[in-house]
Amino acid sequence: MSRPTKLGGEGKMFSLMLRKRQHQILLNKSDELTRLTNKQVSVADIVRLCVDIHMEKTCEEIERRHRA
Protein backbone atom coordinates (compact mmCIF):
# COMPACT_ATOMS: atom_id res chain seq x y z
CA MET A 1 0.00 0.00 0.00
CA SER A 2 1.36 3.42 -0.92
CA ARG A 3 1.58 6.27 1.54
CA PRO A 4 -1.23 8.84 1.46
CA THR A 5 -0.31 12.32 0.31
CA LYS A 6 -0.79 14.56 3.32
CA LEU A 7 1.34 17.63 2.65
CA GLY A 8 0.27 18.43 -0.89
CA GLY A 9 3.86 18.63 -2.10
CA GLU A 10 4.56 21.61 0.17
CA GLY A 11 7.09 21.27 2.93
CA LYS A 12 10.64 20.64 4.02
CA MET A 13 12.23 17.45 5.28
CA PHE A 14 13.52 17.53 8.85
CA SER A 15 15.41 14.88 10.76
CA LEU A 16 14.40 14.47 14.40
CA MET A 17 15.86 12.26 17.11
CA LEU A 18 13.33 11.19 19.74
CA ARG A 19 13.90 9.31 22.95
CA LYS A 20 12.66 5.71 22.73
CA ARG A 21 9.99 6.43 25.33
CA GLN A 22 8.74 9.49 23.39
CA HIS A 23 8.54 7.49 20.18
CA GLN A 24 6.71 4.62 21.88
CA ILE A 25 4.13 7.02 23.32
CA LEU A 26 3.62 8.58 19.88
CA LEU A 27 3.42 5.15 18.24
CA ASN A 28 0.76 3.99 20.72
CA LYS A 29 -1.23 7.19 20.20
CA SER A 30 -0.87 6.82 16.42
CA ASP A 31 -2.35 3.30 16.55
CA GLU A 32 -5.17 4.49 18.81
CA LEU A 33 -6.05 7.45 16.57
CA THR A 34 -5.86 5.32 13.43
CA ARG A 35 -8.41 2.90 14.90
CA LEU A 36 -10.59 5.74 16.18
CA THR A 37 -10.69 7.70 12.90
CA ASN A 38 -10.48 4.80 10.43
CA LYS A 39 -7.74 6.79 8.68
CA GLN A 40 -4.00 6.34 8.94
CA VAL A 41 -2.57 8.71 11.57
CA SER A 42 1.22 8.56 11.60
CA VAL A 43 3.69 9.58 14.26
CA ALA A 44 4.74 12.36 11.86
CA ASP A 45 1.13 13.62 11.67
CA ILE A 46 1.04 13.94 15.45
CA VAL A 47 4.45 15.66 15.58
CA ARG A 48 3.43 18.17 12.88
CA LEU A 49 0.22 19.03 14.74
CA CYS A 50 2.09 19.42 18.04
CA VAL A 51 4.54 21.80 16.34
CA ASP A 52 1.67 23.83 14.87
CA ILE A 53 -0.10 24.07 18.22
CA HIS A 54 2.92 24.86 20.40
CA MET A 55 5.41 26.62 18.11
CA GLU A 56 4.52 30.22 18.95
CA LYS A 57 4.27 29.66 22.71
CA THR A 58 7.59 27.78 22.74
CA CYS A 59 9.39 30.51 20.78
CA GLU A 60 7.99 33.17 23.12
CA GLU A 61 9.22 31.20 26.15
CA ILE A 62 12.72 30.88 24.66
CA GLU A 63 12.80 34.63 23.95
CA ARG A 64 11.57 35.40 27.50
CA ARG A 65 14.31 33.25 29.06
CA HIS A 66 17.03 34.89 26.98
CA ARG A 67 15.87 38.39 27.90
CA ALA A 68 15.89 37.60 31.64
N, CA and C atoms as a LAMMPS dump frame, in Angstrom:
ITEM: TIMESTEP
0
ITEM: NUMBER OF ATOMS
204
ITEM: BOX BOUNDS ff ff ff
-5.0000000000000000e+02 5.0000000000000000e+02
-5.0000000000000000e+02 5.0000000000000000e+02
-5.0000000000000000e+02 5.0000000000000000e+02
ITEM: ATOMS id mol type element x y z
1 1 1 N 0.844 -1.171 0
2 1 2 C 0 0 0
3 1 3 C 0.895 1.242 0
4 2 1 N 0.565 2.199 -0.854
5 2 2 C 1.356 3.423 -0.923
6 2 3 C 0.956 4.375 0.202
7 3 1 N 1.852 5.294 0.487
8 3 2 C 1.579 6.273 1.536
9 3 3 C 0.603 7.334 1.03
10 4 1 N -0.313 7.767 1.886
11 4 2 C -1.23 8.836 1.464
12 4 3 C -0.497 10.174 1.392
13 5 1 N -0.886 10.989 0.424
14 5 2 C -0.309 12.323 0.308
15 5 3 C -0.988 13.223 1.327
16 6 1 N -0.205 13.76 2.251
17 6 2 C -0.789 14.564 3.317
18 6 3 C -0.317 16.003 3.292
19 7 1 N 0.783 16.277 2.614
20 7 2 C 1.336 17.627 2.653
21 7 3 C 1.136 18.379 1.342
22 8 1 N 0.541 17.758 0.361
23 8 2 C 0.267 18.433 -0.891
24 8 3 C 1.51 18.922 -1.61
25 9 1 N 2.634 18.253 -1.414
26 9 2 C 3.863 18.633 -2.096
27 9 3 C 4.584 19.816 -1.471
28 10 1 N 3.958 20.466 -0.505
29 10 2 C 4.562 21.61 0.168
30 10 3 C 5.257 21.138 1.438
31 11 1 N 6.454 21.611 1.669
32 11 2 C 7.091 21.275 2.927
33 11 3 C 8.587 21.082 2.8
34 12 1 N 9.201 20.878 3.916
35 12 2 C 10.635 20.638 4.021
36 12 3 C 10.842 19.391 4.852
37 13 1 N 11.866 18.646 4.524
38 13 2 C 12.225 17.449 5.282
39 13 3 C 13.046 17.869 6.494
40 14 1 N 12.81 17.196 7.629
41 14 2 C 13.518 17.526 8.851
42 14 3 C 13.807 16.23 9.587
43 15 1 N 15.025 16.063 10.009
44 15 2 C 15.411 14.877 10.758
45 15 3 C 15.275 15.169 12.246
46 16 1 N 14.673 14.248 12.988
47 16 2 C 14.4 14.465 14.4
48 16 3 C 14.743 13.215 15.19
49 17 1 N 15.542 13.37 16.225
50 17 2 C 15.864 12.259 17.115
51 17 3 C 14.949 12.336 18.327
52 18 1 N 14.21 11.271 18.578
53 18 2 C 13.33 11.188 19.736
54 18 3 C 13.875 10.145 20.701
55 19 1 N 13.597 10.345 21.973
56 19 2 C 13.904 9.306 22.951
57 19 3 C 12.997 8.113 22.659
58 20 1 N 13.455 6.915 22.996
59 20 2 C 12.658 5.71 22.73
60 20 3 C 11.29 5.8 23.383
61 21 1 N 11.262 6.313 24.608
62 21 2 C 9.992 6.435 25.33
63 21 3 C 9.039 7.398 24.607
64 22 1 N 9.572 8.524 24.12
65 22 2 C 8.74 9.486 23.388
66 22 3 C 8.156 8.835 22.14
67 23 1 N 9.005 8.119 21.414
68 23 2 C 8.542 7.485 20.176
69 23 3 C 7.489 6.426 20.478
70 24 1 N 7.687 5.652 21.537
71 24 2 C 6.714 4.618 21.879
72 24 3 C 5.368 5.227 22.24
73 25 1 N 5.379 6.32 22.979
74 25 2 C 4.132 7.015 23.317
75 25 3 C 3.429 7.491 22.045
76 26 1 N 4.193 8.102 21.143
77 26 2 C 3.616 8.581 19.881
78 26 3 C 3.111 7.422 19.03
79 27 1 N 3.825 6.325 19.011
80 27 2 C 3.415 5.149 18.243
81 27 3 C 2.108 4.576 18.787
82 28 1 N 2.002 4.48 20.11
83 28 2 C 0.764 3.991 20.723
84 28 3 C -0.406 4.91 20.4
85 29 1 N -0.177 6.22 20.499
86 29 2 C -1.235 7.19 20.201
87 29 3 C -1.611 7.135 18.717
88 30 1 N -0.621 6.948 17.851
89 30 2 C -0.867 6.816 16.421
90 30 3 C -1.79 5.633 16.133
91 31 1 N -1.494 4.491 16.738
92 31 2 C -2.345 3.305 16.553
93 31 3 C -3.758 3.56 17.052
94 32 1 N -3.857 4.188 18.218
95 32 2 C -5.165 4.488 18.809
96 32 3 C -5.981 5.424 17.913
97 33 1 N -5.35 6.485 17.423
98 33 2 C -6.051 7.453 16.571
99 33 3 C -6.406 6.863 15.215
100 34 1 N -5.563 5.99 14.692
101 34 2 C -5.86 5.319 13.427
102 34 3 C -7.115 4.465 13.567
103 35 1 N -7.208 3.718 14.662
104 35 2 C -8.414 2.897 14.903
105 35 3 C -9.643 3.782 15.108
106 36 1 N -9.471 4.861 15.855
107 36 2 C -10.589 5.744 16.179
108 36 3 C -11.156 6.439 14.942
109 37 1 N -10.265 6.907 14.057
110 37 2 C -10.689 7.697 12.902
111 37 3 C -10.893 6.888 11.624
112 38 1 N -10.459 5.636 11.637
113 38 2 C -10.483 4.796 10.432
114 38 3 C -9.667 5.4 9.294
115 39 1 N -8.693 6.226 9.63
116 39 2 C -7.736 6.791 8.678
117 39 3 C -6.355 6.655 9.285
118 40 1 N -5.351 6.499 8.437
119 40 2 C -4 6.341 8.935
120 40 3 C -3.511 7.637 9.566
121 41 1 N -3.143 7.582 10.845
122 41 2 C -2.569 8.714 11.572
123 41 3 C -1.154 8.297 11.958
124 42 1 N -0.171 8.935 11.358
125 42 2 C 1.22 8.556 11.603
126 42 3 C 1.801 9.338 12.772
127 43 1 N 2.932 8.852 13.244
128 43 2 C 3.686 9.585 14.26
129 43 3 C 4.013 10.979 13.727
130 44 1 N 4.4 11.061 12.464
131 44 2 C 4.738 12.358 11.863
132 44 3 C 3.541 13.305 11.854
133 45 1 N 2.331 12.784 11.618
134 45 2 C 1.127 13.625 11.668
135 45 3 C 0.972 14.254 13.047
136 46 1 N 1.179 13.448 14.09
137 46 2 C 1.044 13.936 15.454
138 46 3 C 2.118 14.977 15.76
139 47 1 N 3.35 14.714 15.345
140 47 2 C 4.446 15.657 15.585
141 47 3 C 4.173 16.982 14.88
142 48 1 N 3.723 16.926 13.614
143 48 2 C 3.427 18.172 12.879
144 48 3 C 2.348 18.978 13.577
145 49 1 N 1.293 18.313 14.056
146 49 2 C 0.223 19.026 14.738
147 49 3 C 0.712 19.634 16.044
148 50 1 N 1.525 18.885 16.792
149 50 2 C 2.089 19.422 18.039
150 50 3 C 2.937 20.661 17.763
151 51 1 N 3.721 20.631 16.705
152 51 2 C 4.543 21.796 16.34
153 51 3 C 3.637 22.979 16.021
154 52 1 N 2.602 22.741 15.217
155 52 2 C 1.675 23.826 14.873
156 52 3 C 1.039 24.434 16.117
157 53 1 N 0.615 23.6 17.033
158 53 2 C -0.098 24.072 18.216
159 53 3 C 0.822 24.818 19.181
160 54 1 N 2.056 24.345 19.344
161 54 2 C 2.922 24.863 20.4
162 54 3 C 4.071 25.747 19.931
163 55 1 N 4.246 25.914 18.643
164 55 2 C 5.41 26.623 18.113
165 55 3 C 5.513 28.056 18.638
166 56 1 N 4.459 28.82 18.548
167 56 2 C 4.524 30.221 18.95
168 56 3 C 4.794 30.369 20.443
169 57 1 N 4.089 29.592 21.257
170 57 2 C 4.274 29.66 22.707
171 57 3 C 5.699 29.263 23.089
172 58 1 N 6.232 28.236 22.448
173 58 2 C 7.592 27.78 22.736
174 58 3 C 8.62 28.847 22.359
175 59 1 N 8.464 29.454 21.199
176 59 2 C 9.39 30.511 20.779
177 59 3 C 9.331 31.704 21.725
178 60 1 N 8.135 32.071 22.161
179 60 2 C 7.992 33.171 23.122
180 60 3 C 8.693 32.849 24.436
181 61 1 N 8.576 31.602 24.897
182 61 2 C 9.219 31.196 26.147
183 61 3 C 10.748 31.247 26.011
184 62 1 N 11.265 30.811 24.885
185 62 2 C 12.724 30.877 24.656
186 62 3 C 13.186 32.324 24.657
187 63 1 N 12.447 33.198 23.968
188 63 2 C 12.803 34.627 23.952
189 63 3 C 12.746 35.225 25.36
190 64 1 N 11.723 34.883 26.144
191 64 2 C 11.567 35.395 27.503
192 64 3 C 12.754 34.972 28.352
193 65 1 N 13.18 33.74 28.249
194 65 2 C 14.311 33.252 29.056
195 65 3 C 15.622 33.918 28.674
196 66 1 N 15.784 34.256 27.408
197 66 2 C 17.034 34.891 26.979
198 66 3 C 17.074 36.376 27.312
199 67 1 N 15.917 36.973 27.515
200 67 2 C 15.873 38.385 27.901
201 67 3 C 16.101 38.567 29.394
202 68 1 N 15.797 37.525 30.161
203 68 2 C 15.889 37.604 31.639
204 68 3 C 17.322 37.689 32.115
